Amino acid sequence: MTKTAPQRPAPAKRRLPRSFKDLTPSNHFAPGRFFRELVWKALLTPRTGVCQRPVFPKLKHGEIAVTWIGHASFLVQFTDLNVLIDPNFANWIFLLKRIKRSGFRIGDLPPIDLVLLTHAHFDHFHKPTLRRLPHPKIGVMPWGVGDLARNLGFERIIELEWWESFSQHDWKVTLTPGKHWGARTLRDSHRGYGGFVLEHQGRKIYHAGDSAYFDGFLEIGTKLGPQIALLPIGAYHPESFRHVHMGPDEAVKVFKELRAEWLVPMHYGAFRLSFEEMDEPPRWLMEIAARENLTRRVKLLEEGCPHVF
């Protein structure tokens, strides 16, 4: 493991919540609107999508197969390494209904060598999914999250600080900064968050986790130079949501600052987490990409269908 001086965000000041709005970091929810927009509308929306029987490609050295499971969940495969990032196969997260099914069933996963968990929020760190994984060997996550991963089947749990790396054999993973928050409940603000850059066989792939736009993406691109960028594009409306998430416009800006070759959008289409229409993020992204002459570099993946880079 590569050690660095700890670089954590300053802890937020704790105070007792005075209203429902204070339970969220952007102070943007009123109880009635939350229930109407995120719970009731989802209940009335028929669940779509088909769980595929995935056909994982036979890869050559240096090729990466990326399979979007849905939401922020990905299977990333090399010839000798299977990596899951923020796996979530749930149809429900408490009152939140999954509107589009996961791309394939958890039983169709290959043996998993490495699981990367960007933060402790329930839609990214989903304990029921993690318990059912096929014998994951190593779980890598930010500082303060490891206690949640105990008794979930991992052979080894690694916690990282921002810019700290863990390597084994000839692969390496680095935790990168983000602009979000890590608390799973009201009283555990000590937990970290961020994204990951995975390096193997001369290739680099970046998963940004949950993040708003901030000036750190240029540094990530300069220091680590990812070739493939998995970037969130959903949960940005109303405007206050952009304190912790980004929209397609900001994702394109991040993509340019990273100087990556490919943009793969995520964090849309599965759960209703905000107030924009469910089909708006990818449509808006492709409009921006066409205007910026980036259409060929944006890959809208279909859930459950591997794409080789």
N, C-alpha and C positions, 0 to 999 in steps of 0.2 A: 504494500500500500504506500502511495506517495503522500507524505505528510506535508501540510502547509499550515501557515498561521491561520487560526480560525477566523473566518469572515462571515459573521452572521448579521442579519439585520437587527437594528435596535429593537428591543422588546417593546411591544405596545403597552401603554399604561392601562392597567385593569381598573374597571369600575363596574358597579352593579348596573345591569341593564334597566333603563327606565321605561322602555316600551319594546314591542316586538321588533321595531326597526333596529334597535340597538343590538339585537342578536346577530346581525349581519355586518360585515366589515364596511360595507358601503352605505349602510343606513338607508336601504332602498325598498324595503318591503313593508307594506301595510297588510295586516292579516287578511282582510277581505280580498284584496287584489291578488295576494299570494295564492289563496285557495282557488279563486276564480280562474286565474291565468295558468297556473302551473299544475294544479291538481284536477280541478273540474274539467277544464278543456281537454286535458290528457285522457281523463276517464272516458270522455265522449268520443275520442279519436280511436278508430279501429287500429289495432296493431298490424303493421305491414312487415314486409321482408320475409325472406325464406332462408332457413339455415341450410347452407350449402354442405355438400360432402366435399371438402377441399381436396384438390389434387396438388400436392406440393411438388414443385419442380425439382429435377435433378440438377444441382448447381455445379458450376465450375469454380475453381479457386478464384476468389476476388469478386464473385457475384453475390448479391444480396437479394433474397426474396422477402418482400414486405407484404404481409397480409393484414388488412384492417379488419378487426373483429367488430368494431363499432365504438362510438363515443371516443375515448382516448386510448383504447386498447389495441395493441398491435402484437403480432407474432413476427419477429425478425429472424431470418435464418441465413446462416452461412453453411458451407459444406460440412463443418464440424461443430456448429454451435447453434442452439435454439434458444432464443431470448423472448420472453414475454414482458411487455411494458404495460403497467397499469391494467392488468386483466380484470374484466368485469363482464360476466355472462348473465347478470341478473335481469329478470323481467320486471322487478319492482325494487325500488330503494325507499323503504318506508312508504309514504303516500305517493311517491313519484313513479308513475308508470313508464316502462320502456315502450316507446311508440314504434320503434323499428327493431325487429329481432336481431340478435347477434348473428354475425356472418356464418358461424358454424357452431356446432355443439362442443362443449368442453371435452367430451369423450373422444373427439377427433383430433385432439392435440397430439403432437409428437412428444417424446420425452423432453422435458424442459431442463436446460442447464443453468439458466440465469433468469431471475425475475427482477426487473427494475421498477421501483415504486416511487413516484415523484413526490407524493405527500399523502397525508393521512385522511383526506376527505373521503366520504363514504363512496362516492362515485369513482374514485381512483384507487383507493385501498379497500377492496371489497372482500371482507374476511370469508364469507361463504364460498366465493370463487377460489380464493387462495387455498382453502382447506381441501378442495377437490382436485387441485392440480396434480398431474402425474409425477410425483416425487421430485419436486424442484430442489436443485442442489444448493444454490446460493441466492439469497435475497439481498439486494443492495438498495439502500434508502437513505434519506437525509437524517441528520442528527435528531435524536429524540424520538424516533419512530420505531426503533427496534423492539421495544417492549410489546408493541401491538402485534408483532410478527411471531412471537413465541408460541409454540404449540400449534403452528400452522403447517408443519411438515418440512420446513427448511433444514437442510443439513448445516448451513452456516448463514449467519446474519451479519451484514456489514453496514455500518452507519458512516456517512461521509459528511464533511464540511464542504461549503462552496469551494470549488477549484481543487478539491482533493480527489485523488484517483485511486482506484483499486484495479489490480491486474492479476491475471492468472494465465499460465501458458503464454500465448501470444495475443490475447485480447486485453483491452483496457477500457474502463468506464470512468468518466469524470462527472461529478455533480457540478452543475452550472447554476449561477444565480437566476432569479426570476423576481417578478413583482406580484406577489400573491399573499397568502397566509397559510399557516400549517396546522392550526388548532383543529382537532377532531370534535371537541366539545368546548364548553365555555371556559374550562379551567386548565387547559393544557396548551397554552400559548408557547410553551418551550419547544414545540415540535417544529422541525425544519421543513423546507420545501425547495423546489428547484426543477431543473431539467437535467437530462443526461446526454453526453456525447459518448457513443460506443465506437471503439476503434478495433478493427480486426481485418486481417488480410489486405492491408493497404487501403481500406475503405473506412469512412467515418459517417455515422448517421446520428442525427440530433433529434431528440424528443423534448419539446419545450415544457411539457407538463402544462399546468394552468399558469398563465401569466398575463398581466397587462403589458402594454408597451412601456419600455423604459430604455435608458441609454446604455444598458449593459449588453445588448445584443451585438453591437459592433465589436465589443471586446471579446465576446464568445467567438465570433467569426474570425477575428484576428489571431486569437490564441490557439483555437482548435480547428478551424477551417472545415466544418462539416460539409459533405457533398450532398447529402439528403437531409432535408429539414421537415420534420413532422410538426406542423404548427396549428394551434387552435384558432378557429374562426367563428365560433358561436358564443352565445350568452353575453351579448354586448348591448342590449337595449332593455331598459332606458340607459341614458348616458352615464349614470352613476355606476353601472355595471363595469364600465371601462376602467374603474379603479383597480379591478382585479382580473379582468379578461380583456381580450382584444377582438376586434372585428376583422373582416376580410381586408379592409383598407390598411389597417396596421400590420396585419400578417404579411402583406406584400412589402411593406416598408421594412419589416424585420428580415424577410427573405433577401432583400437587396443588401441590407447591412451585414448579414451573415456571409454573403457572396457564395451561397450554395448553388448547386446545379439544378436541384429538383425541389419543388415545394409540394408536399403531400398534406392536404388539409385534414383536420380532425376536430373533435369536440363539437359536433353538430349532428342533428338527425336522429339521435337515439332517445334522449330524455329532454323534456321541456323544462329548461332551467332558467329561461328568461322570456322576454315578451315579443321578440321578433318572430316572424312566421318561420316555421320549421324549414321550409325550402329556400329561405332568403339567403343564408350564408353562402352556399356554393354558387348560387346564381349571381350574386353580387361579386364574388371572387372572380368568376370567369369573365364578367364584364370588365373588371379592373385589369385582369390579365390581358384581355384583348386590346384594351387601350394602351397598356404598357408594353405590348409586343412580347408577352411572356407566356402565351397560351401553351406552347409546346413544352414549357418547363414546369407547368402545373399538372399534377397527376391526381385527378379525382378517382379514388379507388372505390370499387364496389366491395361491400362487406363480404368476406369469405373467399375472395378471389386473389390469389397471390400474384404479385407483380415483381418481375425481376429487374433490378437496376444493375 
